[in-house]
Amino acid sequence: MADKSDLAPAYLIFGTDSPKVRLAVSRFKRRVIQQSGSDLSLTVVDAHTISGAEVVDLLQTGSFVLGRRAVVVEGADAWKVGERNAVATYLADPYPETTVVITGESISRKEALGKVVTRLGVVLQYDLPKKRELAEWVQELAKSMRIKVPVAEARHLLHVVGEDPLQLETELRKLADYVGAGPAQDVAEVQRADIDAVCSPGLEAQIWDLTDAVGHKDGPAAFRVLEELFAMGGAPRRPGGAPSGDPARSIFVALSRHIDLLRRVSELKPGVSAEEAAAALQIHPFRVRKLLEQRHTFGPRTVARAMVVLAEADAALVGGSQLEPELVLERALVRLVS
């Protein structure tokens, strides 16, 4: 029987909790180097720049390094399933003294690679909790950095930074440095003012700032945030996600969604509670409260006018105008906040 300290032929380390995935991979790398006594036994490749077949060739190529060697494939969810299947086929008869580690976010346990690693290796899956549990996730991550983030401050951090796990990890490390946390010190507590002082707003927070400014017809704030979003590359593809790559179009889509929500809110009965509105619209009560405030500024007539403005901007963005997309959006914003 193999010793428990022996490395398995394959590991699958994946999930949406990027910090935990990265930590698990880092621990594996340290383990390989400690056991072999050299980093020459470890090869790290990026699936964006190497194919599954090339990884198999690499795994089947001999090495001058004595003992077990390891190949870590980062971002293997960028491969098509067929490329991951090539690695699964290789694992039917893996090269002696060689370990392959497959990492990513959205790899399935049910595909061929997941099944074969489950049978002969180790599968580690780390996923983010549900949206309502993210504040607790922030608090747990903060503990590992020897800082305490009360629940109200954790929620504020999520509002400021957004829900991208790697960005949250980065901002928590900045907070740990800022409040003086360290291995030789007591746990330091983070205050709301600390978050406002050092944390960089994420794309999600920026787009909320823009829609809030539009909803309150705050022109100066709206144009300030718009310029920041242009510089950051647009609105996120999804909450906590990366910029879309098409700044004007992605910001336009976010504005359109917000105006549509204002339309739906304006159609609710007077005096409706935030809880009733949240249930009717199927969105978070926090956002509903903001929309209920904004419907005093954006009544039915204003919403109808805004929808006309956005329809004209949409036509211009898809080729109906010779103006630059950014200028089209800026002109539409002038009309929305006037």
C-alpha positions in Angstrom: 0.0 0.0 0.0 1.3 3.5 -0.9 2.2 5.8 1.9 -0.4 8.5 2.5 2.3 11.1 1.8 2.8 9.8 -1.7 1.4 12.0 -4.5 -1.5 10.5 -6.6 -1.2 10.4 -10.4 -3.8 13.1 -10.8 -5.5 16.0 -9.0 -8.5 18.0 -10.0 -8.6 21.3 -8.1 -11.4 23.6 -9.2 -14.4 25.8 -8.3 -15.6 29.4 -8.2 -13.9 30.2 -4.9 -10.7 31.3 -6.7 -8.7 32.2 -3.5 -9.2 28.7 -2.1 -8.4 27.0 -5.4 -5.2 29.1 -5.6 -4.3 28.2 -2.0 -4.8 24.5 -2.6 -2.6 24.6 -5.8 0.1 26.6 -3.9 0.1 24.0 -1.2 0.5 21.3 -3.8 3.4 23.1 -5.4 5.2 23.5 -2.1 4.6 19.8 -1.3 6.2 18.7 -4.6 9.2 20.9 -4.1 9.7 19.8 -0.4 9.5 16.1 -1.4 11.8 16.4 -4.3 14.1 19.1 -2.9 14.0 21.0 -6.2 11.6 23.2 -8.2 12.9 21.4 -11.3 10.4 18.7 -10.5 7.5 21.1 -11.0 6.2 22.4 -14.4 3.4 24.9 -14.6 1.6 25.6 -17.8 -1.4 27.8 -18.8 -4.2 26.1 -20.7 -4.7 29.3 -22.7 -1.4 28.8 -24.4 -1.0 25.0 -24.5 -3.4 22.3 -25.8 -4.5 19.1 -24.1 -2.5 17.0 -26.6 0.6 19.1 -25.9 0.1 18.5 -22.1 -0.1 14.8 -22.8 3.1 14.9 -24.7 4.7 16.8 -21.8 3.5 14.2 -19.3 4.8 11.3 -21.4 8.2 12.9 -21.9 10.9 11.6 -19.6 12.8 13.8 -17.2 16.3 14.1 -15.8 14.8 14.8 -12.4 14.8 11.7 -10.0 11.6 10.9 -8.2 8.1 12.1 -8.9 7.6 15.2 -11.0 4.4 17.2 -11.4 2.8 19.2 -14.2 0.2 21.8 -13.1 -2.3 22.9 -15.8 -3.8 26.3 -14.8 -7.2 27.4 -16.3 -8.1 24.1 -17.9 -11.8 25.2 -18.2 -10.5 27.3 -21.1 -10.1 24.0 -23.0 -12.9 22.4 -24.9 -14.1 19.1 -23.3 -12.3 17.1 -26.0 -8.9 18.5 -24.9 -9.6 17.5 -21.3 -10.7 14.1 -22.6 -7.2 13.7 -24.1 -5.8 14.0 -20.6 -8.4 11.6 -19.3 -7.4 9.1 -21.9 -3.7 9.5 -20.9 -4.6 8.7 -17.3 -5.8 5.3 -18.3 -2.1 4.4 -18.4 -0.2 7.3 -16.8 3.6 7.8 -17.1 5.4 6.4 -14.0 6.3 8.9 -11.2 4.4 11.7 -12.9 1.5 13.7 -11.4 -0.8 16.0 -13.3 -2.8 18.7 -11.6 -5.8 20.2 -13.5 -7.2 23.5 -12.2 -10.0 25.7 -13.3 -13.4 27.1 -12.3 -16.2 25.3 -14.2 -14.9 21.8 -14.8 -17.5 19.1 -14.2 -17.0 16.0 -12.0 -19.3 14.2 -14.5 -17.1 14.6 -17.6 -14.5 11.9 -18.4 -11.6 13.8 -16.7 -13.6 14.3 -13.5 -14.6 10.6 -13.4 -11.1 9.3 -14.0 -9.5 11.6 -11.4 -12.2 10.6 -8.9 -11.2 7.0 -9.4 -7.4 7.2 -9.2 -6.6 10.6 -7.8 -7.9 13.5 -5.7 -10.7 15.9 -6.5 -10.9 19.2 -4.6 -13.8 21.5 -5.3 -14.1 24.9 -3.8 -17.2 27.0 -4.7 -18.4 30.3 -3.5 -21.4 30.3 -1.2 -24.8 31.7 -2.2 -25.1 35.4 -2.6 -26.8 35.8 0.8 -23.9 34.0 2.5 -21.1 36.0 0.8 -20.6 38.3 3.9 -19.8 35.2 6.0 -17.4 34.1 3.3 -15.6 37.5 3.5 -15.4 37.2 7.3 -13.8 33.7 7.1 -11.3 34.8 4.5 -10.4 37.9 6.7 -9.8 35.6 9.6 -7.1 33.8 7.6 -5.3 37.2 7.3 -5.7 37.9 11.1 -8.2 40.7 10.7 -11.8 40.8 11.9 -14.5 42.2 9.6 -17.9 42.6 11.3 -20.9 41.6 9.2 -22.0 45.2 8.5 -18.4 46.0 7.3 -18.3 42.8 5.2 -21.5 43.8 3.4 -20.1 47.3 2.9 -16.9 45.8 1.4 -19.1 43.7 -1.0 -21.0 46.8 -2.0 -17.7 48.7 -2.7 -15.6 46.0 -4.3 -18.2 43.7 -5.9 -18.3 39.9 -5.7 -15.2 38.9 -7.6 -13.4 36.6 -5.1 -9.9 37.5 -6.3 -10.6 41.2 -6.0 -12.1 40.7 -2.6 -9.0 38.8 -1.5 -6.7 41.6 -2.8 -8.7 44.3 -1.0 -8.7 42.3 2.3 -4.9 42.0 2.1 -4.7 45.7 1.6 -6.9 46.2 4.7 -4.8 43.8 6.7 -1.7 45.9 5.9 -3.6 49.1 6.6 -5.0 48.2 10.0 -1.7 46.6 11.0 -2.5 42.9 11.1 0.4 40.5 11.3 1.4 37.1 12.6 2.9 38.5 15.8 0.0 40.9 16.5 -3.5 40.5 17.9 -6.3 40.3 15.4 -7.1 43.8 14.1 -10.7 44.9 13.5 -11.7 46.6 10.2 -14.0 49.7 10.3 -16.1 51.1 7.5 -13.8 54.1 7.3 -10.9 51.7 6.6 -12.7 50.2 3.7 -13.5 53.6 2.2 -9.9 54.7 2.7 -8.0 51.9 1.0 -10.4 49.7 -1.1 -10.7 50.2 -4.9 -14.3 50.2 -6.2 -15.0 47.3 -8.5 -16.8 47.4 -11.8 -20.1 46.2 -10.2 -20.0 49.0 -7.6 -19.2 51.6 -10.3 -22.1 50.6 -12.5 -24.4 50.8 -9.4 -23.0 54.3 -8.7 -23.9 55.3 -12.3 -27.4 53.9 -12.2 -28.0 55.5 -8.8 -26.8 58.9 -10.1 -29.1 58.6 -13.1 -32.0 57.5 -10.9 -31.5 60.7 -8.8 -30.8 62.8 -11.9 -27.4 63.7 -10.4 -25.6 64.8 -13.6 -22.1 65.6 -12.2 -21.9 62.3 -10.4 -23.2 60.4 -13.4 -20.6 61.8 -15.8 -17.8 61.3 -13.3 -18.6 57.6 -12.9 -19.2 57.3 -16.7 -15.6 58.4 -17.3 -14.3 56.0 -14.7 -16.2 53.1 -16.4 -14.9 54.1 -19.8 -11.3 54.0 -18.3 -12.0 50.6 -16.6 -13.3 49.0 -19.9 -17.0 49.1 -19.3 -19.5 47.3 -17.1 -19.0 43.7 -16.0 -20.3 40.8 -18.0 -21.9 39.5 -14.9 -21.8 40.6 -11.2 -18.3 40.5 -10.1 -17.1 39.6 -13.6 -14.6 41.1 -15.9 -15.3 44.1 -18.2 -17.1 43.3 -21.4 -14.5 44.6 -23.8 -17.1 46.9 -25.4 -17.4 49.8 -22.9 -20.1 51.9 -24.5 -22.3 48.9 -25.3 -22.0 47.2 -21.9 -22.7 50.5 -20.0 -25.7 51.1 -22.3 -27.1 47.6 -21.4 -26.7 48.2 -17.7 -28.5 51.6 -18.0 -31.3 50.0 -20.0 -31.8 47.3 -17.4 -32.0 49.9 -14.7 -34.5 52.0 -16.6 -36.6 48.9 -17.1 -36.5 48.2 -13.4 -37.6 51.8 -12.8 -40.5 51.2 -15.2 -41.6 48.1 -13.4 -41.3 49.8 -10.0 -43.4 52.8 -11.3 -46.2 50.3 -12.1 -46.4 49.0 -8.5 -49.1 50.3 -6.3 -48.4 53.4 -4.1 -47.1 52.6 -0.7 -45.7 49.2 -1.6 -43.1 47.9 0.9 -39.6 47.0 -0.1 -40.3 43.4 0.8 -43.4 43.3 -1.4 -41.6 45.0 -4.3 -38.6 42.6 -3.9 -40.9 39.6 -4.1 -42.7 41.0 -7.2 -39.6 42.0 -9.1 -37.4 39.0 -7.9 -34.5 41.2 -6.9 -32.7 41.9 -3.7 -34.5 44.2 -1.2 -31.4 46.5 -0.9 -31.7 47.3 -4.6 -35.5 47.6 -4.4 -35.2 50.3 -1.7 -33.0 52.3 -4.0 -35.5 51.9 -6.8 -38.4 53.0 -4.6 -36.4 56.1 -3.7 -35.7 56.9 -7.3 -39.3 56.5 -8.5 -40.0 59.9 -6.9 -37.6 61.3 -9.6 -38.4 58.8 -12.3 -42.2 58.6 -12.5 -44.0 56.9 -15.4 -43.7 59.8 -17.8 -40.0 60.2 -17.1 -39.4 56.5 -17.5 -41.3 56.6 -20.9 -39.1 59.5 -22.1 -35.9 57.6 -20.9 -36.9 54.5 -22.8 -37.2 56.7 -26.0 -33.8 58.2 -25.3 -32.3 54.7 -24.9 -34.0 53.4 -28.0 -32.4 56.2 -30.1 -29.0 55.5 -28.5 -29.4 51.8 -29.2 -30.0 52.6 -32.9 -27.0 54.9 -33.0 -24.7 52.3 -31.3 -25.5 49.6 -33.9 -24.7 51.8 -36.9 -27.4 54.5 -37.1 -24.9 57.3 -36.4 -21.4 58.3 -37.4 -20.7 59.5 -33.9 -18.2 57.6 -31.7 -20.0 55.2 -29.3 -18.7 57.1 -26.2 -20.2 60.3 -27.5 -23.5 58.6 -28.3 -23.7 57.4 -24.7 -22.7 60.8 -23.3 -25.4 62.5 -25.3 -28.0 60.0 -24.0 -26.8 60.5 -20.5 -27.3 64.3 -20.8 -31.0 63.7 -21.7 -31.5 61.0 -19.0 -30.4 63.3 -16.1 -31.9 66.6 -17.4 
